[in-house]
Amino acid sequence: RALTAVGNMVGFVMSRSDSQYPRLRKRSESVCIFPDVVRRINQLVDDDGEIRDGASPELVQIRRAIREHEGQVTKRLNQVLNNAKRAGIVDADAMVSIRDGRAVIPVSAGNNRKLDGFIHDESATGKTVFIEPQQVVEANNRIRELEGEERRERMRILMAITAEIRPQVPQILTTETYLGEVDFLRAKALFAIDMHAI
């Protein structure tokens, strides 16, 4: 975002006539802009700072596999939940929830032995336990493994882009100084406008 702002600012100043902002123009002439770096970062990272699915073929595969396994877990959990509702093991309004990254079903403490699975948590009152049904344990384990693979792939991507950008860091830091100066000038101008200064 900072590099985009610098590029926009330099572009704005340099597109004006020499006489319109002579001192700002002189200051902007020597500032490097990095359209290739911005383009490369935008290819890999979205506006929220998340790594894009298409950042690497490996990441596409891993995320697809996570979604597939999550779909399987959701389907199985809903089957188990509906069966448990019909059997009166869980409340009619019970819903699947997440505890410690695992999909679980809330079961009253008195019925916890009636549902095969692992207890991951209990409510503050102790009246409800959160059970991961046996039928989804393996799929949940696979999701955790895939999430680890995803973290490692994200780290690999970030390290690679950092290595690409590293040689240009000194020039990039000078653009930050420029951006700070422009921001300061803008703040003074807005303050002057607020004060009706002349």
LUMKE-242239 format. One line per field, with one value per residue: x, y, z negated of N, C-alpha, C, O in turn; residue in one letter; residue number from 1. Coordinates in Angstrom, 1 decimal, m for minus. Each point is the difference from the previous one (the first is absolute). Layout:
residues N
neast [X;...]
nnorth [Y;...]
nup [Z;...]
caeast [X;...]
canorth [Y;...]
caup [Z;...]
ceast [X;...]
cnorth [Y;...]
cup [Z;...]
oeast [X;...]
onorth [Y;...]
oup [Z;...]
kese [a;...]
gufi [NUM;...]
This chain:
residues 198
neast [0.8;1.3;0.4;m1.6;0.1;1.5;m0.5;m1.3;1.0;1.2;m1.2;m0.6;1.4;0.5;m1.8;1.0;m1.4;1.3;m1.4;m0.7;1.3;0.1;m1.1;m2.2;m0.4;0.4;m1.6;m1.6;0.9;0.4;m2.1;1.1;m0.3;m1.6;0.1;2.2;1.1;m0.2;1.1;2.2;0.6;0.0;2.0;1.4;0.2;m1.3;m2.0;m0.7;0.9;m2.0;0.9;0.9;m2.2;m0.7;m0.3;m1.5;1.5;2.1;0.7;0.8;2.0;1.8;0.5;1.1;2.2;1.2;0.3;1.7;2.2;0.7;0.7;2.1;1.7;0.4;1.1;2.3;1.3;0.1;1.6;2.2;0.7;0.3;2.0;1.8;0.0;0.8;2.3;m0.1;1.2;m1.0;1.1;m2.1;0.3;m0.1;1.8;0.0;1.4;0.6;1.1;0.7;m1.6;m1.0;m0.1;m1.2;0.0;m1.4;1.5;m2.1;0.3;m2.0;0.2;1.0;m1.3;m1.4;1.5;m0.4;1.4;0.6;0.5;m1.5;m2.2;0.5;m2.2;m0.5;m1.7;1.0;m1.2;1.7;m0.7;2.2;m1.9;2.0;m1.7;m0.8;m2.2;0.0;m0.3;m0.9;m2.2;m1.0;m0.1;m1.7;m2.0;m0.3;m0.5;m2.1;m1.2;0.1;m1.3;m2.1;m0.3;m0.1;m2.0;m1.5;0.3;m0.8;m2.2;m0.8;0.2;m1.7;m2.1;m0.1;m0.2;m2.1;m1.3;0.3;0.1;m2.2;0.8;2.0;0.0;0.1;2.0;1.2;m0.4;1.2;2.1;0.5;0.0;2.0;1.6;0.0;0.8;2.3;1.1;0.0;1.6;2.0;0.4;0.4;2.1;1.5;m0.1;1.1;2.2;m0.4;1.2;1.3]
nnorth [m1.2;m1.0;m2.3;m1.3;m0.3;m1.5;m2.1;m0.8;m0.6;m1.9;m1.9;m0.4;m0.8;m2.2;m0.6;0.4;1.8;0.4;0.9;m1.8;m1.5;2.2;1.1;0.6;1.8;2.1;0.8;1.0;2.0;0.9;1.0;m1.3;m0.6;m0.6;1.1;0.2;1.7;2.1;0.5;0.5;2.0;1.6;m0.1;1.2;2.2;m1.1;0.5;m2.1;0.1;m0.1;m1.8;1.1;m0.1;1.9;0.2;m1.6;m0.7;0.5;2.1;0.3;m0.8;1.2;1.9;m0.4;m0.3;1.9;1.1;m0.8;0.5;2.0;0.1;m0.7;1.4;1.6;m0.7;m0.3;1.8;0.8;m1.0;0.5;1.8;m0.1;m0.9;1.4;1.1;m0.9;0.1;2.0;m0.6;0.3;1.8;0.4;0.9;m2.1;1.0;m0.3;m1.2;2.1;m2.0;2.0;1.5;m0.3;m1.3;1.7;m1.8;1.7;m0.5;m0.7;1.5;0.9;1.8;1.1;m0.9;1.7;1.4;m1.5;m0.3;1.8;m0.7;1.4;m0.5;1.8;m0.7;2.1;m0.2;0.0;1.9;1.4;m1.8;0.4;m0.8;m0.9;0.8;m1.8;0.3;1.3;m1.7;m2.0;m0.2;m0.6;m2.2;m1.1;0.0;m1.4;m2.1;m0.5;m0.3;m2.1;m1.6;m0.1;m1.0;m2.3;m0.8;m0.2;m1.6;m2.0;m0.3;m0.5;m2.2;m1.4;0.0;m1.3;m2.2;m0.6;m0.2;m2.0;m1.3;m0.6;m1.7;m0.6;m1.4;m2.2;m0.8;m0.4;m2.1;m1.5;m0.2;m1.1;m2.3;m0.8;m0.3;m1.8;m1.9;m0.1;m0.7;m2.2;m1.2;0.0;m1.5;m2.2;m0.5;m0.3;m2.0;m1.7;0.1;m1.4;m1.9;1.5]
nup [0.0;m1.5;0.2;m1.0;m2.3;m0.6;0.1;m1.7;m1.9;m0.1;m0.3;m2.1;m1.6;0.0;m1.2;m2.0;0.1;1.8;1.4;1.0;0.9;0.3;m1.7;0.2;1.2;m0.9;m1.4;1.2;0.4;m2.0;0.1;m1.4;2.2;m1.3;1.9;0.5;m1.0;0.8;1.9;m0.2;m0.7;1.5;0.9;m1.2;0.4;m1.5;0.9;0.2;2.0;1.1;m1.2;1.7;0.3;1.0;m2.2;m0.5;1.5;m0.7;0.4;2.1;0.5;m0.5;1.2;1.8;m0.2;0.0;1.9;1.3;m0.5;0.8;2.1;0.4;m0.3;1.5;1.9;0.0;0.3;2.1;1.2;m0.1;1.1;2.2;0.7;0.1;1.9;1.9;0.0;1.1;1.8;2.0;m0.8;m0.7;m2.0;m0.7;m1.0;2.2;m1.3;m0.5;0.2;m0.8;0.7;m2.0;1.8;m0.9;m1.4;0.4;m1.6;0.1;m1.6;m0.2;1.4;m1.7;m1.7;m0.1;m0.9;1.7;m1.7;1.3;m2.1;1.1;m0.3;m1.3;m0.2;0.6;1.3;2.0;0.4;0.4;1.1;0.0;1.0;m0.4;1.3;m1.1;0.0;m1.9;m1.4;0.8;0.1;m1.9;m0.4;1.1;m1.0;m1.7;0.5;0.5;m1.9;m0.7;0.9;m0.8;m2.0;0.0;0.4;m1.7;m1.5;0.6;m0.2;m2.1;m0.6;0.8;m0.9;m1.8;0.3;0.5;m1.8;m0.9;1.9;m0.1;m1.2;0.7;1.8;m0.4;m0.7;1.8;0.8;m1.1;0.6;1.9;m0.1;m0.8;1.5;1.3;m0.8;0.0;1.9;0.4;m1.1;0.9;1.7;m0.4;m0.6;1.7;1.0;m1.0;0.5;1.7;m0.1;m1.1]
caeast [m0.8;0.9;0.6;m1.1;m0.2;1.1;m0.2;m1.1;0.4;1.0;m0.7;m0.8;0.8;0.7;m0.9;m0.4;1.0;1.2;m0.2;m1.1;0.6;1.5;0.9;m0.4;0.4;1.4;0.2;m0.5;0.7;1.0;m0.6;m0.3;m1.2;0.3;m1.2;0.1;m0.1;m1.5;m0.7;0.4;m0.7;m1.4;m0.2;0.1;m0.7;m1.2;m0.1;m0.1;1.3;0.0;0.6;m1.0;0.0;0.8;1.4;0.8;m0.8;m0.1;m1.0;m1.3;m0.3;m0.2;m1.3;m1.1;m0.1;m0.6;m1.4;m0.6;m0.1;m1.0;m1.4;m0.3;m0.2;m1.3;m1.1;m0.1;m0.4;m1.4;m0.6;0.1;m0.9;m1.4;m0.3;0.0;m1.2;m1.2;0.2;m0.2;1.3;0.3;m1.2;m0.5;0.6;1.5;0.7;1.5;0.8;1.4;0.7;1.4;0.2;m0.7;m1.5;m0.6;m1.5;m0.3;m0.8;m0.2;1.0;m0.6;0.0;1.3;0.5;m0.9;0.5;1.4;0.9;1.0;m0.5;1.1;m0.2;m1.3;m0.5;0.4;m0.9;0.3;m1.2;0.1;1.3;0.1;0.5;0.4;m0.4;1.0;m0.1;0.7;1.4;1.1;m0.1;0.4;1.5;0.6;m0.1;1.1;1.2;m0.1;0.2;1.5;0.6;m0.4;0.8;1.3;0.0;m0.1;1.3;0.9;m0.4;0.4;1.5;0.5;m0.2;0.9;1.3;m0.1;m0.1;1.1;1.0;m0.5;m0.4;0.5;m0.8;m1.4;0.0;0.0;m1.4;m0.7;0.4;m0.7;m1.4;m0.2;0.1;m1.2;m1.1;0.2;m0.5;m1.5;m0.6;0.2;m1.0;m1.3;0.0;m0.1;m1.3;m0.9;0.2;m0.2;1.3;0.3]
canorth [1.2;1.2;0.2;0.5;1.4;0.7;0.0;1.0;1.3;0.4;0.1;1.2;1.2;0.1;0.2;1.4;0.8;0.3;1.2;m0.2;m0.4;m0.1;m0.6;m1.4;m0.7;m0.2;m1.0;m1.2;m0.5;m1.0;m1.1;m1.3;m0.7;m1.4;m0.6;m1.5;m0.6;0.1;m1.0;m1.3;m0.1;m0.1;m1.4;m1.0;0.4;0.7;1.3;m0.3;m0.5;m1.4;m0.6;m0.4;m1.4;m0.3;0.4;m1.1;m1.2;m0.8;0.6;m0.3;m1.4;m0.1;0.6;m0.8;m1.2;0.5;0.3;m1.3;m0.7;0.7;m0.4;m1.4;0.1;0.6;m0.9;m1.1;0.6;0.2;m1.3;m0.4;0.9;m0.3;m1.3;0.3;0.8;m0.9;m0.9;0.8;0.2;1.5;0.9;0.1;1.3;m0.1;0.3;m0.3;1.2;m0.2;0.1;m0.3;m0.3;m1.2;0.0;m0.8;0.0;0.2;m1.1;0.2;m0.8;m1.3;m0.9;0.0;m1.3;m0.5;0.4;m0.4;1.0;0.5;1.2;1.0;1.2;0.0;1.4;0.6;m0.6;m1.4;m0.8;m0.4;m0.4;0.2;m1.2;m0.2;m1.4;m0.9;0.0;1.1;0.2;m0.1;1.1;1.2;m0.2;0.3;1.5;0.6;m0.2;0.9;1.4;0.1;0.1;1.3;1.0;m0.1;0.5;1.5;0.5;m0.1;1.0;1.3;0.1;0.2;1.4;0.8;m0.1;0.8;1.4;0.4;0.9;1.3;0.6;1.4;1.0;0.0;0.8;1.5;0.4;0.2;1.3;0.9;m0.1;0.7;1.5;0.4;m0.1;1.1;1.2;m0.1;0.3;1.5;0.7;m0.2;0.9;1.4;0.2;0.1;1.2;1.1;0.7;0.7]
caup [0.0;0.0;1.3;0.9;m0.3;0.5;1.4;0.4;m0.3;1.0;1.2;m0.1;0.1;1.2;1.1;0.0;0.7;m0.8;m0.8;m0.9;m1.3;0.4;m1.0;m0.1;1.3;m0.1;m1.0;0.5;1.2;m0.3;m0.7;0.7;m0.2;0.2;0.5;0.1;m1.3;m0.4;0.8;m0.5;m1.3;0.3;0.5;m1.1;m1.2;0.2;m0.7;m1.4;m0.4;0.0;1.2;1.0;0.4;1.2;m0.2;0.5;0.3;m1.2;m0.9;0.6;m0.3;m1.5;m0.4;0.6;m0.8;m1.3;0.3;0.2;m1.3;m0.9;0.5;m0.5;m1.5;m0.2;0.4;m1.0;m1.3;0.1;m0.1;m1.4;m0.8;0.3;m0.6;m1.4;m0.3;0.0;m1.1;m1.3;m0.7;0.0;0.1;1.4;0.6;0.0;1.3;0.0;m0.3;0.1;m1.2;0.3;1.4;0.3;0.1;m1.1;m0.2;m1.4;m0.6;m1.5;m0.7;m0.3;1.2;0.7;0.3;1.0;1.3;0.1;0.4;m1.0;m0.6;0.1;m0.8;m0.7;m0.3;m1.3;m1.0;0.0;0.5;1.4;0.5;1.4;0.4;1.4;0.3;0.5;1.5;0.7;m0.6;1.0;1.0;m0.8;m0.1;1.3;0.2;m0.8;0.8;1.1;m0.5;m0.2;1.3;0.5;m0.7;0.5;1.4;m0.1;m0.5;1.2;0.9;m0.5;0.0;1.4;0.5;m0.8;0.6;1.2;m0.3;m0.9;0.6;0.2;m1.3;m0.3;0.8;m0.6;m1.2;0.4;0.3;m1.2;m0.4;0.9;m0.4;m1.2;0.3;0.7;m1.0;m0.8;0.8;0.1;m1.3;m0.2;0.9;m0.6;m1.2;0.5;0.5;m1.2;m0.7;1.0;0.0;1.3]
ceast [0.9;0.7;m1.0;m0.2;1.1;m0.1;m1.1;0.4;1.0;m0.7;m0.9;0.8;0.7;m0.9;m0.5;1.1;1.1;m0.3;m1.1;0.6;1.5;0.8;m0.4;0.4;1.5;0.3;m0.5;0.8;0.9;m0.5;m0.2;m1.4;0.2;m1.2;0.1;m0.1;m1.4;m0.8;0.2;m0.7;m1.5;m0.4;m0.1;m0.9;m1.2;0.0;0.0;1.3;0.1;0.7;m1.1;0.1;1.0;1.5;1.0;m0.9;m0.2;m1.1;m1.4;m0.5;m0.3;m1.3;m1.2;m0.2;m0.6;m1.5;m0.8;m0.2;m1.0;m1.4;m0.4;m0.3;m1.4;m1.2;m0.2;m0.5;m1.5;m0.8;0.0;m1.0;m1.4;m0.4;m0.1;m1.3;m1.2;0.1;m0.2;1.3;0.4;m1.3;m0.4;0.6;1.6;0.6;1.4;0.7;1.5;0.7;1.5;0.3;m0.6;m1.5;m0.6;m1.5;m0.2;m1.0;m0.2;0.9;m0.5;m0.1;1.3;0.5;m0.9;0.5;1.5;0.8;0.9;m0.6;1.2;m0.2;m1.3;m0.4;0.5;m0.8;0.3;m1.2;0.1;1.5;0.0;0.8;0.3;m0.4;1.1;0.0;0.8;1.4;1.0;m0.1;0.4;1.6;0.6;m0.1;1.1;1.3;0.1;0.3;1.5;0.7;m0.2;0.9;1.4;0.1;m0.1;1.3;1.0;m0.2;0.5;1.5;0.5;m0.2;0.9;1.4;0.1;0.1;1.2;1.0;m0.5;m0.4;0.5;m0.8;m1.4;m0.1;0.1;m1.4;m0.9;0.3;m0.8;m1.5;m0.2;0.1;m1.3;m1.2;0.1;m0.5;m1.5;m0.6;0.1;m1.0;m1.4;m0.2;m0.2;m1.4;m1.0;0.1;m0.3;1.3;0.3;1.6]
cnorth [1.3;0.2;0.5;1.5;0.9;0.1;0.9;1.4;0.6;0.2;1.3;1.3;0.2;0.2;1.5;0.8;0.3;1.1;m0.2;m0.4;m0.2;m0.7;m1.5;m0.9;m0.4;m1.1;m1.4;m0.6;m1.2;m1.2;m1.2;m0.5;m1.4;m0.7;m1.5;m0.7;0.1;m1.1;m1.4;m0.3;m0.2;m1.3;m1.0;0.3;0.8;1.3;m0.2;m0.5;m1.5;m0.5;m0.5;m1.5;m0.3;0.4;m1.1;m1.2;m0.9;0.5;m0.3;m1.4;m0.1;0.6;m0.7;m1.3;0.3;0.1;m1.3;m0.7;0.7;m0.3;m1.4;0.0;0.6;m0.9;m1.1;0.6;0.2;m1.3;m0.4;0.9;m0.3;m1.4;0.2;0.7;m1.0;m1.0;0.7;0.1;1.5;0.7;0.2;1.2;m0.1;0.2;m0.4;1.3;m0.4;0.2;m0.4;m0.4;m1.3;0.2;m0.9;0.2;0.3;m1.0;0.3;m1.0;m1.4;m0.9;m0.2;m1.4;m0.6;0.4;m0.4;1.2;0.5;1.3;1.1;1.2;m0.3;1.4;0.4;m0.7;m1.5;m0.9;m0.4;m0.3;0.1;m1.2;0.0;m1.4;m0.8;0.0;1.1;0.2;0.0;1.1;1.3;m0.1;0.4;1.5;0.7;m0.1;0.9;1.5;0.2;0.2;1.4;1.1;m0.1;0.6;1.5;0.6;m0.1;1.1;1.4;0.1;0.2;1.4;1.0;0.0;0.7;1.5;0.5;0.9;1.4;0.7;1.4;1.0;0.1;0.8;1.5;0.4;0.2;1.4;1.1;0.0;0.7;1.5;0.5;0.0;1.2;1.3;0.0;0.4;1.5;0.7;m0.1;0.9;1.4;0.3;0.1;1.3;1.3;0.9;0.7;0.3]
cup [0.0;1.3;1.0;m0.2;0.6;1.5;0.5;m0.3;1.1;1.3;0.1;0.2;1.3;1.2;0.0;0.7;m1.0;m1.0;m1.1;m1.4;0.2;m1.1;m0.2;1.2;m0.1;m0.9;0.6;1.2;m0.3;m0.7;0.9;m0.3;0.4;0.5;0.1;m1.3;m0.5;0.8;m0.6;m1.4;0.2;0.6;m1.1;m1.2;0.3;m0.8;m1.5;m0.6;m0.1;1.3;0.9;0.2;1.1;m0.2;0.4;0.3;m1.2;m0.9;0.6;m0.4;m1.5;m0.4;0.5;m0.9;m1.3;0.2;0.1;m1.3;m1.0;0.4;m0.4;m1.5;m0.3;0.3;m1.1;m1.3;0.0;m0.1;m1.5;m0.9;0.2;m0.7;m1.5;m0.5;0.0;m1.1;m1.4;m0.8;m0.1;0.1;1.5;0.7;0.0;1.4;m0.1;m0.3;0.1;m1.4;0.3;1.4;0.4;0.0;m1.0;m0.1;m1.5;m0.5;m1.5;m0.7;m0.3;1.1;0.7;0.3;1.2;1.4;0.0;0.5;m1.1;m0.5;0.1;m0.9;m0.8;m0.3;m1.3;m1.1;m0.2;0.4;1.4;0.3;1.5;0.5;1.5;0.3;0.6;1.5;0.7;m0.5;1.0;1.0;m0.7;m0.1;1.4;0.2;m0.8;0.7;1.2;m0.4;m0.3;1.3;0.6;m0.7;0.6;1.4;0.0;m0.4;1.2;1.0;m0.5;m0.1;1.5;0.5;m0.8;0.7;1.3;m0.2;m0.7;0.7;0.2;m1.2;m0.2;0.8;m0.5;m1.2;0.3;0.4;m1.2;m0.6;0.8;m0.4;m1.3;0.2;0.6;m1.0;m1.0;0.6;0.1;m1.3;m0.3;0.8;m0.6;m1.3;0.4;0.5;m1.2;m0.7;0.8;0.0;1.4;m0.1]
oeast [m0.3;0.0;0.4;m0.2;m0.2;0.2;0.2;m0.3;m0.1;0.3;0.0;m0.3;0.0;0.5;m0.6;1.1;m0.1;0.6;m0.1;m0.5;0.6;0.9;0.9;0.4;0.4;0.9;0.6;m0.1;0.2;0.7;m0.6;m0.4;0.8;m0.6;m0.9;m0.6;m0.5;m0.8;m0.9;m0.6;m0.6;m1.1;m0.7;m0.4;0.1;0.9;0.3;0.1;1.0;m0.2;m0.9;1.1;0.7;0.7;1.1;m1.1;m1.1;m0.7;m1.0;m1.1;m1.0;m0.8;m1.0;m1.1;m0.9;m0.7;m1.1;m1.1;m0.7;m0.9;m1.1;m0.9;m0.7;m0.9;m1.1;m0.8;m0.7;m1.1;m1.0;m0.6;m0.8;m1.1;m0.8;m0.5;m0.8;m1.1;0.0;m0.1;0.6;m1.0;0.8;0.1;0.6;m0.6;0.6;m0.3;0.3;m0.3;0.2;0.8;0.2;m0.5;0.4;m0.6;0.6;m1.1;1.0;0.2;0.7;m0.1;0.1;0.8;0.4;m0.5;0.8;m0.3;0.0;m0.4;1.1;1.0;m0.8;0.9;0.4;0.5;m0.4;0.1;m0.8;0.9;m1.0;1.2;m0.8;0.7;0.8;1.1;0.3;0.7;0.9;1.1;0.7;0.6;1.1;0.9;0.6;0.8;1.0;0.6;0.5;0.9;0.9;0.5;0.7;1.0;0.7;0.4;0.8;0.9;0.6;0.5;1.0;0.9;0.4;0.6;1.0;0.7;0.4;0.4;0.9;m0.5;m0.7;m0.3;m0.6;m1.0;m0.6;m0.3;m0.9;m0.9;m0.6;m0.6;m1.1;m0.8;m0.5;m0.8;m1.1;m0.7;m0.6;m1.0;m0.9;m0.6;m0.8;m1.1;m0.8;m0.5;m0.9;m1.0;0.0;m0.1;m0.5;0.5]
onorth [0.9;1.2;0.8;0.7;1.0;1.1;0.8;0.9;1.1;1.0;0.7;0.8;1.1;0.4;0.4;m0.5;0.0;0.0;0.7;0.6;m1.1;m0.8;m0.8;m1.1;m1.1;m0.9;m1.0;m1.2;m0.9;m1.0;0.2;0.1;m0.3;m0.9;m0.7;m1.0;m1.0;m0.7;m0.8;m1.0;m0.9;m0.5;m1.0;m0.9;0.9;0.3;1.0;m0.3;m0.6;0.6;m0.7;m0.6;m1.0;0.1;0.3;m0.1;m0.6;m0.7;m0.2;m0.2;m0.7;m0.7;m0.1;m0.3;m0.8;m0.4;m0.2;m0.6;m0.6;m0.2;m0.2;m0.7;m0.5;m0.1;m0.3;m0.7;m0.2;m0.1;m0.5;m0.5;m0.1;m0.1;m0.6;m0.2;0.0;m0.4;m0.7;0.4;0.4;m0.5;m0.1;0.1;1.0;m0.4;0.0;1.0;m1.2;1.0;m1.1;m0.9;m0.4;0.7;m1.2;0.9;m0.8;m0.2;0.4;m1.1;m1.0;m1.3;m0.6;m0.2;m1.1;m0.5;0.6;0.6;m0.6;0.9;m0.3;0.7;m0.9;0.9;m0.8;m0.1;m0.6;m1.2;m0.9;0.7;m0.2;m0.1;0.4;m1.0;0.5;m0.2;m0.2;0.9;0.9;0.6;0.9;1.1;0.7;0.6;0.9;0.9;0.6;0.7;1.1;0.8;0.6;0.9;1.1;0.6;0.7;1.0;0.9;0.6;0.8;1.1;0.8;0.6;1.0;1.0;0.6;0.7;1.2;1.0;0.9;1.1;0.9;1.1;1.1;0.7;0.8;1.2;0.8;0.6;0.9;1.1;0.7;0.8;1.0;0.9;0.5;0.9;1.1;0.7;0.6;1.0;1.0;0.5;0.8;1.0;0.8;0.5;1.1;1.2;m0.5;0.5]
oup [0.7;0.5;0.9;1.0;0.5;0.6;0.9;0.8;0.4;0.7;1.0;0.8;0.6;1.1;1.0;0.2;m1.2;m1.1;m1.0;m1.0;m0.1;0.4;m0.2;m0.1;0.4;0.2;m0.4;0.3;0.8;m0.4;1.0;m1.2;0.8;m0.7;m0.2;m0.1;m0.5;m0.6;m0.1;m0.2;m0.6;m0.2;0.1;m0.6;0.9;m0.8;m0.7;m1.1;m0.5;1.1;m0.4;0.0;0.0;1.0;0.4;m0.6;m0.2;m0.6;m0.8;m0.4;m0.3;m0.7;m0.6;m0.2;m0.6;m0.9;m0.5;m0.3;m0.7;m0.8;m0.4;m0.4;m0.8;m0.8;m0.4;m0.7;m1.0;m0.6;m0.5;m0.9;m1.0;m0.6;m0.7;m1.1;m0.9;m0.5;m1.0;m1.1;m1.0;0.4;0.9;1.2;0.3;1.0;m1.1;0.4;0.3;m0.6;0.5;0.3;1.2;m0.8;0.0;0.6;m0.8;0.5;m0.6;0.5;m0.1;m0.2;1.1;1.0;0.5;1.0;m0.7;1.0;m1.0;0.8;m0.5;m0.3;0.4;0.0;m0.9;m1.1;m1.0;0.0;0.4;m0.4;0.6;m0.2;0.8;m0.5;0.8;0.6;1.2;0.5;0.1;0.3;0.7;0.1;0.0;0.6;0.5;0.1;0.2;0.8;0.2;0.1;0.6;0.7;0.2;0.4;0.8;0.6;0.1;0.5;0.8;0.3;0.1;0.6;0.5;0.1;0.3;0.7;0.1;m0.7;0.1;0.0;m0.4;m0.5;0.0;m0.2;m0.7;m0.2;0.0;m0.5;m0.6;m0.1;m0.2;m0.7;m0.3;0.0;m0.4;m0.6;m0.2;0.0;m0.5;m0.4;0.0;m0.2;m0.7;m0.3;0.0;m0.5;m0.4;0.1;1.0;1.0]
kese [r;a;l;t;a;v;g;n;m;v;g;f;v;m;s;r;s;d;s;q;y;p;r;l;r;k;r;s;e;s;v;c;i;f;p;d;v;v;r;r;i;n;q;l;v;d;d;d;g;e;i;r;d;g;a;s;p;e;l;v;q;i;r;r;a;i;r;e;h;e;g;q;v;t;k;r;l;n;q;v;l;n;n;a;k;r;a;g;i;v;d;a;d;a;m;v;s;i;r;d;g;r;a;v;i;p;v;s;a;g;n;n;r;k;l;d;g;f;i;h;d;e;s;a;t;g;k;t;v;f;i;e;p;q;q;v;v;e;a;n;n;r;i;r;e;l;e;g;e;e;r;r;e;r;m;r;i;l;m;a;i;t;a;e;i;r;p;q;v;p;q;i;l;t;t;e;t;y;l;g;e;v;d;f;l;r;a;k;a;l;f;a;i;d;m;h;a;i]
gufi [1;2;3;4;5;6;7;8;9;10;11;12;13;14;15;16;17;18;19;20;21;22;23;24;25;26;27;28;29;30;31;32;33;34;35;36;37;38;39;40;41;42;43;44;45;46;47;48;49;50;51;52;53;54;55;56;57;58;59;60;61;62;63;64;65;66;67;68;69;70;71;72;73;74;75;76;77;78;79;80;81;82;83;84;85;86;87;88;89;90;91;92;93;94;95;96;97;98;99;100;101;102;103;104;105;106;107;108;109;110;111;112;113;114;115;116;117;118;119;120;121;122;123;124;125;126;127;128;129;130;131;132;133;134;135;136;137;138;139;140;141;142;143;144;145;146;147;148;149;150;151;152;153;154;155;156;157;158;159;160;161;162;163;164;165;166;167;168;169;170;171;172;173;174;175;176;177;178;179;180;181;182;183;184;185;186;187;188;189;190;191;192;193;194;195;196;197;198]
